[in-house]
Amino acid sequence: STTASSTFPSEFASHADHRYVVVGGGSAGCALIGQLLERLPQSSAVVLVERGCPEAWRSPSVENPTLWSAACRDPAVAETYLSKPQPQLLQRSSAHPRGVGVGGCGNVNAAFHIHGLHEDYASWPWPLEDIELAIQTVDQHMQPLKLPTTPLGDAFAGALNVTQFDCTDNSEFITTDVPEHERVWEEGRCNTRVRVALRSVAGDRVISGDSFPQSGHFRRVTPWEAFVAESPAASQALASGRLQVLHGRVVRVVFSEGDADRPAGASSTLVAVGAQGVDSHGHAFEAQCWGDGEVILCGGAFETPKLLLLSGVGPAGHLREVGIPVLLDLPGVGTRLLEHPLLPVANLCCGPLTRCRSPTSVHATAVRGLATAGGIRQVMLFVADGGACAPLASELLLPRLPPYCSTSGQGLGSCLSKLPLNLALAAWWCLRPLLARLLDLSASLPGVNQLLCRSVAFSLALLDPTSSGSVRLSSKDPAVPPLLDSGLLRDSADLEALQLGAEWATDVLSGSVLADSVCLGLLPGPLHTPLRFSWQVLQLLLQVFCGIVVPMPFEGGRRWLGMSLRGFHRFARLHVQPFHHACGSCPAGARSSFHPTHGDPSSGSDDVAAAALGAVVGPDFCVLGTSRLRLADASVFPTLPRAPTAASAMMVGVLAAWRVADSKYGCALN
């Protein structure tokens, strides 16, 4: 086994001819490091600075894939960011858990391993054949398996068939051109199976990927394990000190003005020479790159733009607002944040469907194209174990409302009219932590736990939202979290698409296949559907104690999960969550010409034109207007893939490593 070290610097790293400083060891960072060490010469060293625990990937809550929701709340392996209050979400804040430690979000997600569609990558500034090669490399390391079928998953697929939607058995999203009849995204077609990053506890890797072994338990395959611990080149580098892991937080990138290799007449370029930070013991450090080395940021969609802004790279106006000297005016840094909105729907089930657990807690998914006024929109509906999602119950059931409603600049009458609302908000703000704690404690009680194990979460996600948010600084203090604007449902077209998705979910849940098993709606539940919930409770009591089945008399006409249209809009705004697929905060853009010189791209009119369009990095992953500084994580996504983003983030890490090696040493892609 391989163990990450926090000693810095190692003897080898101190005497290497070339040293690369990688900031962040998440999914993309692990893929980048593994591929770098396979392609760089032996005289090169890599220093990874990771603010989380180097042994996070070995945590029990990480290894057990059914505990992913518990891992999201474990401070040893995850950290939760809160967005600022969102007006379109009734002034509610959204929670964004992110993995910390080597492996990053790959340690705490639901183990989905799904690539985007061919069309998703068509506008990205890298050749599609390179993207396809990178995808194959990621799959070779992760070796994902098809999600196994369970009785609940089969019933879910059966319910889709009953509602006249064509189901396919594709195990992955399309990444290459395929015949029209095989596509899964047109209106009325569904994809009901996905792939997951798991293996058996015995350690034997299943190569075929067609099915799970018939016996035994499973554990998560983390990006650190797949790309570093099991890579001969990377594991040997870690043992010899050629790969060094420093446990600490980087606070800024260090630049030197000018570049001796810069062509005459070119505009001034910031040259990255290292990164400053504070280690886990509170000691300041500076990790320097030398030789042909570079600084490569892999902090993710939140931390990467934050670090650029703290370093003086970003929109000049915002940097001046927070008191940071402007080194490079780059408007695209943190200006756009993309995320899939997720709407949870929880139900208590009876019968045998929930007796068979899924290795990842997710039983099945379906993706369907829905016709809206703006065109076809893609919606995902998936079914998961309610018990496995219980640690997130407080986030799903207890909205994070503000402590008060602002009345600044308003008259006395308006202030008095809002007094009852402010009193209610203040009471909720005080009661919510207590209610959240009670929910956490009650979930561990035997009776409640048994009840939760019979519940099912049917969640609805929009895969191609048009809304976007931003990442900004609230302070120049590096210890203060970034100011997040999630932007969920900011565009009313996204709410319309979720509304159509809710109609589809209503058809699926009310069909004859699942209707007999779904006995009590926990969410929307009594707050949004009081009559429906009360009748369901009465039905349940009559069925249990008297054996009488009474049909619901007032279900007709309510096509949105038992609510009116207005009620559904209120429910969606109050309970929509991020799908934890944040990306695109430092997007990559194409340049009309690119001529690398000793690994440092020339900076000129092409950089200026790309930056004016909102781009932050070029096709070489170099930050525009700088040299020896690259970004390689989900923050560089030009668009939001219509899929979970973990596999795409690793693909970007692989591509970035190839670009680095190719620009320095002419290594061919293979």
ZAMARGU-4260 file (C-alpha; in steps of 0.2 Angstrom, whole numbers, plus 5000, padded with zeros to 4 digits):
<rodrens>
0) 5000/5000/5000 | 5005/5018/4997 | 5005/5031/5011 | 5005/5050/5007 | 5018/5060/5017
5) 5017/5078/5024 | 5035/5080/5026 | 5042/5095/5015 | 5052/5095/5005 | 5059/5078/5002
10) 5078/5076/4998 | 5073/5071/4980 | 5061/5085/4977 | 5074/5097/4984 | 5087/5092/4971
15) 5076/5088/4956 | 5080/5097/4940 | 5062/5102/4937 | 5049/5103/4950 | 5030/5105/4947
20) 5019/5111/4961 | 5001/5104/4960 | 4988/5113/4971 | 4974/5101/4976 | 4973/5082/4975
25) 4955/5080/4970 | 4948/5069/4956 | 4956/5079/4942 | 4972/5082/4952 | 4974/5063/4955
30) 4972/5060/4936 | 4984/5074/4932 | 4998/5068/4944 | 4997/5050/4939 | 4999/5054/4921
35) 5012/5067/4924 | 5023/5054/4933 | 5021/5042/4919 | 5027/5055/4906 | 5039/5066/4914
40) 5058/5062/4915 | 5065/5054/4931 | 5074/5071/4934 | 5057/5079/4937 | 5048/5080/4954
45) 5030/5084/4958 | 5025/5092/4975 | 5006/5090/4979 | 4999/5103/4991 | 4982/5096/4998
50) 4973/5105/5012 | 4964/5089/5018 | 4970/5073/5026 | 4982/5063/5015 | 4974/5047/5021
55) 4956/5053/5018 | 4954/5040/5004 | 4956/5026/5017 | 4942/5032/5028 | 4928/5019/5032
60) 4914/5032/5027 | 4924/5034/5010 | 4927/5015/5007 | 4909/5010/5010 | 4899/5018/4995
65) 4882/5017/5003 | 4889/5029/5016 | 4892/5043/5003 | 4879/5055/5011 | 4886/5052/5029
70) 4904/5056/5021 | 4897/5072/5014 | 4895/5078/5033 | 4911/5070/5039 | 4923/5085/5043
75) 4938/5073/5041 | 4934/5070/5022 | 4922/5084/5017 | 4918/5103/5019 | 4902/5111/5016
80) 4901/5128/5007 | 4885/5139/5009 | 4879/5150/4995 | 4873/5168/4999 | 4854/5169/5000
85) 4845/5167/4984 | 4830/5178/4980 | 4824/5166/4967 | 4824/5152/4980 | 4814/5162/4993
90) 4830/5170/5000 | 4836/5152/5005 | 4855/5147/5005 | 4860/5131/4997 | 4873/5119/5004
95) 4888/5113/4993 | 4898/5099/5001 | 4915/5096/4993 | 4928/5082/4997 | 4944/5087/5005
100) 4960/5076/5006 | 4968/5066/4992 | 4954/5060/4981 | 4943/5075/4984 | 4925/5074/4978
105) 4928/5057/4971 | 4929/5051/4990 | 4911/5057/4994 | 4900/5056/4978 | 4888/5042/4974
110) 4902/5033/4964 | 4893/5037/4947 | 4906/5035/4933 | 4897/5043/4918 | 4904/5053/4904
115) 4895/5067/4894 | 4888/5066/4877 | 4897/5068/4861 | 4888/5085/4859 | 4893/5090/4876
120) 4911/5090/4871 | 4909/5096/4854 | 4911/5115/4859 | 4926/5111/4870 | 4943/5118/4864
125) 4951/5101/4863 | 4950/5089/4848 | 4937/5076/4851 | 4949/5062/4847 | 4960/5068/4861
130) 4945/5069/4873 | 4940/5051/4868 | 4958/5045/4871 | 4957/5053/4888 | 4941/5045/4892
135) 4948/5028/4888 | 4963/5031/4899 | 4951/5036/4914 | 4941/5021/4911 | 4956/5010/4911
140) 4961/5016/4928 | 4944/5017/4936 | 4937/5001/4927 | 4919/5005/4932 | 4905/4992/4933
145) 4887/4992/4928 | 4875/4996/4941 | 4867/4980/4946 | 4848/4977/4944 | 4838/4976/4960
150) 4819/4973/4962 | 4816/4991/4965 | 4827/4996/4950 | 4817/4983/4939 | 4800/4990/4946
155) 4806/5008/4941 | 4811/5002/4923 | 4794/4993/4922 | 4785/5009/4928 | 4794/5019/4914
160) 4788/5006/4901 | 4770/5007/4907 | 4771/5025/4904 | 4775/5022/4886 | 4793/5029/4887
165) 4806/5018/4878 | 4819/5012/4890 | 4837/5007/4884 | 4850/4997/4893 | 4865/5008/4888
170) 4878/5007/4902 | 4886/5024/4898 | 4882/5040/4890 | 4886/5042/4872 | 4904/5049/4868
175) 4905/5046/4850 | 4893/5048/4835 | 4880/5034/4835 | 4865/5030/4824 | 4850/5040/4827
180) 4840/5025/4834 | 4853/5022/4847 | 4853/5039/4855 | 4845/5041/4872 | 4842/5059/4873
185) 4827/5062/4861 | 4810/5066/4868 | 4802/5050/4875 | 4818/5039/4876 | 4827/5034/4892
190) 4843/5027/4899 | 4840/5017/4914 | 4857/5010/4919 | 4874/5018/4923 | 4891/5013/4928
195) 4899/5015/4945 | 4917/5015/4952 | 4917/5000/4963 | 4926/4984/4966 | 4924/4969/4978
200) 4931/4970/4995 | 4943/4955/4991 | 4952/4967/4980 | 4950/4958/4964 | 4946/4970/4950
205) 4932/4965/4938 | 4938/4968/4921 | 4923/4965/4910 | 4912/4978/4918 | 4896/4968/4912
210) 4890/4964/4930 | 4894/4963/4948 | 4901/4947/4956 | 4886/4937/4963 | 4893/4937/4981
215) 4903/4948/4993 | 4903/4967/4997 | 4910/4981/4987 | 4920/4996/4991 | 4923/5013/4982
220) 4937/5015/4970 | 4944/5032/4973 | 4954/5043/4961 | 4970/5043/4972 | 4969/5024/4972
225) 4966/5021/4954 | 4979/5034/4947 | 4992/5035/4960 | 4992/5020/4973 | 4990/5007/4959
230) 5001/5016/4946 | 5018/5008/4946 | 5026/5025/4941 | 5016/5035/4953 | 5018/5023/4968
235) 5037/5022/4965 | 5038/5041/4964 | 5029/5042/4980 | 5041/5029/4989 | 5056/5038/4982
240) 5051/5056/4986 | 5049/5061/4968 | 5031/5064/4972 | 5029/5073/4988 | 5012/5077/4997
245) 5011/5092/5009 | 4997/5094/5020 | 4992/5112/5020 | 4982/5126/5012 | 4989/5137/4998
250) 4984/5156/5001 | 4992/5163/4985 | 5001/5160/4969 | 5018/5169/4968 | 5022/5178/4952
255) 5038/5186/4946 | 5036/5201/4933 | 5043/5198/4916 | 5049/5182/4907 | 5067/5181/4900
260) 5060/5169/4886 | 5046/5180/4881 | 5047/5186/4863 | 5052/5204/4860 | 5037/5215/4859
265) 5025/5204/4867 | 5014/5211/4881 | 5019/5209/4899 | 5017/5191/4906 | 5015/5186/4924
270) 5027/5171/4927 | 5021/5159/4941 | 5036/5154/4952 | 5027/5145/4966 | 5014/5144/4979
275) 5013/5151/4997 | 5003/5144/5011 | 5001/5137/5029 | 5004/5119/5033 | 4994/5108/5045
280) 5005/5114/5060 | 5002/5132/5056 | 5019/5135/5048 | 5021/5146/5033 | 5029/5138/5018
285) 5033/5142/5000 | 5033/5128/4987 | 5043/5134/4972 | 5044/5127/4955 | 5060/5127/4945
290) 5068/5121/4929 | 5054/5117/4917 | 5042/5116/4931 | 5025/5125/4933 | 5011/5128/4946
295) 4995/5119/4942 | 4979/5123/4951 | 4967/5108/4954 | 4957/5115/4968 | 4940/5113/4960
300) 4926/5125/4955 | 4926/5135/4971 | 4944/5135/4977 | 4953/5138/4960 | 4944/5154/4957
305) 4946/5159/4975 | 4965/5156/4974 | 4967/5166/4958 | 4957/5181/4965 | 4968/5180/4981
310) 4983/5181/4970 | 4977/5196/4961 | 4971/5188/4945 | 4953/5191/4941 | 4940/5205/4938
315) 4949/5221/4942 | 4934/5230/4949 | 4930/5215/4961 | 4948/5214/4967 | 4949/5233/4971
320) 4932/5231/4981 | 4940/5218/4993 | 4957/5227/4994 | 4968/5215/4983 | 4981/5223/4972
325) 4977/5219/4953 | 4991/5210/4945 | 4980/5204/4930 | 4963/5210/4925 | 4955/5193/4919
330) 4936/5196/4919 | 4931/5178/4917 | 4938/5172/4934 | 4923/5166/4945 | 4911/5176/4934
335) 4901/5160/4929 | 4897/5145/4940 | 4887/5130/4933 | 4877/5117/4942 | 4863/5104/4940
340) 4848/5108/4950 | 4841/5093/4960 | 4823/5091/4967 | 4821/5078/4980 | 4805/5068/4982
345) 4804/5055/4996 | 4792/5041/4999 | 4789/5027/5011 | 4786/5011/5003 | 4779/4994/5008
350) 4781/4977/5001 | 4797/4968/4995 | 4804/4981/4984 | 4815/4989/4997 | 4822/4973/5005
355) 4837/4972/4992 | 4850/4986/4995 | 4860/4993/4981 | 4879/4994/4983 | 4879/5012/4980
360) 4862/5016/4987 | 4856/5021/4970 | 4845/5007/4961 | 4842/5015/4944 | 4842/5031/4934
365) 4832/5037/4919 | 4836/5052/4908 | 4823/5058/4896 | 4822/5073/4884 | 4806/5084/4887
370) 4799/5096/4874 | 4798/5114/4881 | 4795/5131/4873 | 4814/5133/4871 | 4818/5116/4864
375) 4822/5098/4871 | 4828/5099/4889 | 4836/5084/4897 | 4829/5078/4914 | 4836/5064/4925
380) 4825/5054/4937 | 4834/5042/4949 | 4829/5031/4963 | 4839/5028/4979 | 4838/5021/4996
385) 4830/5033/5008 | 4840/5026/5023 | 4856/5030/5014 | 4851/5048/5011 | 4846/5050/5029
390) 4861/5060/5034 | 4856/5073/5022 | 4838/5074/5028 | 4841/5091/5037 | 4847/5099/5021
395) 4832/5091/5011 | 4818/5094/5024 | 4824/5110/5033 | 4827/5124/5021 | 4841/5136/5026
400) 4831/5152/5027 | 4838/5169/5032 | 4837/5176/5050 | 4827/5191/5044 | 4819/5199/5029
405) 4828/5216/5025 | 4818/5232/5027 | 4831/5244/5023 | 4826/5260/5014 | 4807/5255/5016
410) 4794/5265/5025 | 4787/5262/5043 | 4771/5254/5036 | 4781/5241/5025 | 4792/5237/5040
415) 4777/5234/5051 | 4769/5223/5038 | 4785/5212/5037 | 4786/5211/5056 | 4777/5194/5057
420) 4787/5187/5043 | 4803/5193/5052 | 4798/5185/5068 | 4794/5169/5060 | 4811/5169/5051
425) 4820/5173/5067 | 4811/5159/5076 | 4815/5147/5061 | 4833/5152/5061 | 4835/5148/5080
430) 4825/5132/5079 | 4833/5125/5063 | 4850/5119/5071 | 4839/5110/5085 | 4828/5102/5073
435) 4843/5096/5062 | 4851/5089/5077 | 4835/5080/5082 | 4833/5073/5064 | 4851/5066/5065
440) 4848/5058/5082 | 4831/5051/5077 | 4838/5043/5061 | 4849/5031/5072 | 4835/5025/5083
445) 4831/5007/5079 | 4812/5010/5074 | 4816/5025/5064 | 4830/5017/5056 | 4820/5002/5050
450) 4807/5014/5044 | 4820/5024/5034 | 4826/5008/5026 | 4809/5006/5019 | 4809/5023/5011
455) 4814/5028/4994 | 4821/5044/4987 | 4815/5048/4969 | 4825/5063/4964 | 4823/5074/4949
460) 4838/5083/4941 | 4839/5095/4926 | 4855/5091/4916 | 4855/5106/4905 | 4851/5121/4915
465) 4852/5139/4908 | 4855/5147/4925 | 4872/5151/4932 | 4880/5159/4947 | 4897/5165/4952
470) 4911/5163/4964 | 4918/5179/4973 | 4928/5184/4988 | 4919/5190/5003 | 4936/5195/5011
475) 4954/5196/5007 | 4957/5184/5022 | 4962/5167/5014 | 4953/5158/5029 | 4936/5165/5024
480) 4926/5154/5012 | 4922/5161/4995 | 4906/5170/4992 | 4895/5158/4982 | 4880/5163/4971
485) 4873/5146/4966 | 4861/5154/4954 | 4849/5139/4954 | 4833/5141/4945 | 4837/5160/4941
490) 4831/5157/4924 | 4812/5154/4924 | 4815/5142/4909 | 4824/5130/4921 | 4808/5130/4933
495) 4797/5126/4917 | 4809/5111/4913 | 4808/5104/4931 | 4789/5106/4930 | 4788/5095/4915
500) 4800/5083/4924 | 4788/5083/4939 | 4774/5078/4927 | 4784/5064/4921 | 4789/5058/4939
505) 4770/5059/4943 | 4766/5047/4929 | 4780/5035/4935 | 4776/5036/4953 | 4757/5034/4950
510) 4758/5020/4938 | 4752/5003/4943 | 4769/4996/4945 | 4775/5008/4959 | 4758/5015/4965
515) 4755/4999/4975 | 4771/5000/4984 | 4772/5019/4987 | 4761/5021/5003 | 4767/5038/5011
520) 4774/5054/5003 | 4787/5061/5015 | 4792/5075/5003 | 4783/5085/4997 | 4774/5079/5013
525) 4763/5087/5025 | 4769/5105/5022 | 4765/5106/5004 | 4752/5092/5002 | 4743/5092/5018
530) 4727/5084/5012 | 4736/5071/5002 | 4747/5067/5016 | 4733/5065/5029 | 4723/5054/5017
535) 4739/5043/5014 | 4741/5041/5033 | 4723/5036/5035 | 4725/5024/5020 | 4740/5017/5029
540) 4731/5014/5045 | 4716/5006/5037 | 4727/4995/5027 | 4738/4989/5042 | 4724/4987/5055
545) 4709/4983/5045 | 4715/4977/5028 | 4705/4990/5019 | 4711/4998/5004 | 4703/5015/5000
550) 4707/5025/4984 | 4712/5043/4985 | 4697/5053/4979 | 4705/5070/4975 | 4721/5065/4965
555) 4714/5070/4948 | 4720/5086/4940 | 4736/5088/4952 | 4749/5083/4939 | 4764/5090/4949
560) 4768/5077/4963 | 4751/5080/4971 | 4752/5099/4970 | 4744/5113/4960 | 4755/5121/4948
565) 4758/5136/4960 | 4761/5124/4974 | 4774/5115/4964 | 4783/5131/4960 | 4784/5135/4979
570) 4790/5118/4983 | 4803/5118/4970 | 4810/5135/4975 | 4810/5129/4994 | 4818/5112/4991
575) 4829/5112/4976 | 4847/5107/4979 | 4863/5108/4970 | 4868/5091/4963 | 4886/5094/4968
580) 4892/5095/4951 | 4899/5113/4951 | 4910/5118/4937 | 4914/5131/4924 | 4920/5145/4936
585) 4936/5147/4926 | 4931/5142/4908 | 4943/5137/4894 | 4942/5145/4878 | 4949/5143/4860
590) 4963/5154/4853 | 4965/5156/4834 | 4983/5153/4835 | 4995/5145/4848 | 5013/5143/4847
595) 5021/5136/4863 | 5039/5142/4866 | 5048/5131/4879 | 5031/5127/4887 | 5026/5145/4889
600) 5012/5151/4877 | 5015/5168/4869 | 5004/5181/4876 | 4996/5193/4864 | 4980/5198/4855
605) 4974/5180/4855 | 4974/5180/4874 | 4966/5197/4875 | 4952/5191/4863 | 4949/5175/4873
610) 4949/5184/4889 | 4936/5197/4882 | 4924/5182/4879 | 4925/5176/4897 | 4939/5163/4895
615) 4952/5161/4908 | 4963/5147/4901 | 4967/5142/4883 | 4968/5125/4875 | 4985/5122/4884
620) 4976/5125/4901 | 4988/5140/4903 | 4980/5155/4912 | 4978/5169/4899 | 4991/5182/4901
625) 5002/5171/4912 | 5016/5158/4910 | 5020/5143/4920 | 5002/5143/4928 | 4989/5131/4922
630) 4972/5125/4929 | 4966/5107/4927 | 4950/5103/4936 | 4931/5105/4933 | 4933/5124/4934
635) 4939/5125/4916 | 4923/5116/4909 | 4917/5127/4895 | 4900/5120/4897 | 4890/5109/4909
640) 4890/5091/4903 | 4873/5082/4904 | 4880/5070/4916 | 4888/5069/4933 | 4905/5078/4932
645) 4917/5066/4941 | 4922/5056/4926 | 4924/5072/4915 | 4935/5081/4929 | 4947/5066/4928
650) 4947/5067/4909 | 4952/5085/4910 | 4966/5080/4922 | 4972/5067/4910 | 4972/5080/4895
655) 4981/5093/4905 | 4995/5081/4910 | 4997/5076/4891 | 4997/5095/4886 | 5011/5098/4899
660) 5022/5083/4894 | 5019/5087/4876 | 5024/5105/4877 | 5040/5101/4887 | 5046/5085/4879
665) 5035/5081/4864 | 5027/5066/4872 | 5015/5058/4860 | 4997/5055/4866 | 4994/5036/4868
</rodrens>
